[in-house]
């Protein structure tokens, strides 16, 4: 599971066997979420508080290009 970012107590990562569309998983303690990068659509949120989820979406917006580059770096080489 490659970790992309760790900010504000939120870990942004991919699982090693992912699928399109490009998305990122977010973990905070025992809570987790999944967000599609292009649309910022929250696929699921299991327990991450609203303010923390808002912050996660802001991080995704700020680091969108880096997240996409990491996705391609990891999955295009498999």
C-alpha positions in Angstrom: 0.0 0.0 0.0 2.0 3.0 -1.2 1.4 6.1 1.0 1.2 9.2 -1.0 0.8 11.9 1.7 0.5 12.1 5.4 -0.9 15.4 6.5 -3.1 16.6 9.4 -3.3 13.1 10.8 -4.7 11.9 7.5 -2.9 9.2 5.4 -3.5 9.3 1.7 -2.7 6.0 -0.1 -3.4 3.5 -2.8 -3.9 -0.2 -2.4 -1.5 -2.3 -4.6 -4.3 -3.8 -6.7 -6.3 -0.7 -7.7 -8.6 0.1 -10.6 -9.7 3.1 -12.6 -10.9 5.8 -12.1 -8.0 7.3 -10.3 -8.8 7.6 -6.6 -7.2 7.7 -3.3 -8.0 6.1 0.1 -7.8 8.2 3.2 -7.2 6.8 6.7 -7.4 8.4 10.1 -7.1 6.0 12.9 -9.8 3.4 12.5 -11.8 5.6 10.1 -11.4 5.6 6.3 -12.7 7.1 3.1 -12.3 6.8 -0.6 -12.3 9.8 -3.0 -12.3 9.9 -6.8 -9.6 12.4 -7.8 -11.1 14.0 -11.0 -14.5 14.7 -9.5 -13.6 14.9 -5.8 -16.6 12.6 -5.3 -16.5 10.8 -1.9 -17.1 7.2 -2.8 -17.5 6.3 0.9 -16.7 7.7 4.3 -16.6 5.5 7.3 -16.2 7.7 10.3 -14.0 10.6 9.2 -15.5 13.8 10.7 -16.9 16.4 8.3 -14.2 19.0 9.0 -11.4 16.4 8.5 -13.1 15.2 5.3 -13.2 18.8 4.1 -9.5 19.2 4.9 -8.8 15.9 3.0 -10.6 17.3 -0.1 -8.6 20.5 0.1 -5.4 18.4 0.3 -6.5 16.4 -2.7 -7.1 19.6 -4.6 -3.7 21.0 -3.7 -1.8 17.8 -4.5 -4.0 16.5 -7.4 -1.1 16.5 -9.9 1.2 14.7 -7.5 -1.4 12.1 -6.7 -2.1 11.4 -10.4 1.7 11.2 -11.1 2.2 8.8 -8.2 -0.7 6.7 -9.5 0.8 6.4 -13.0 4.3 5.9 -11.6 3.1 2.9 -9.5 0.4 1.3 -11.7 1.8 1.9 -15.2 4.9 0.0 -14.2 3.1 -3.1 -13.0 
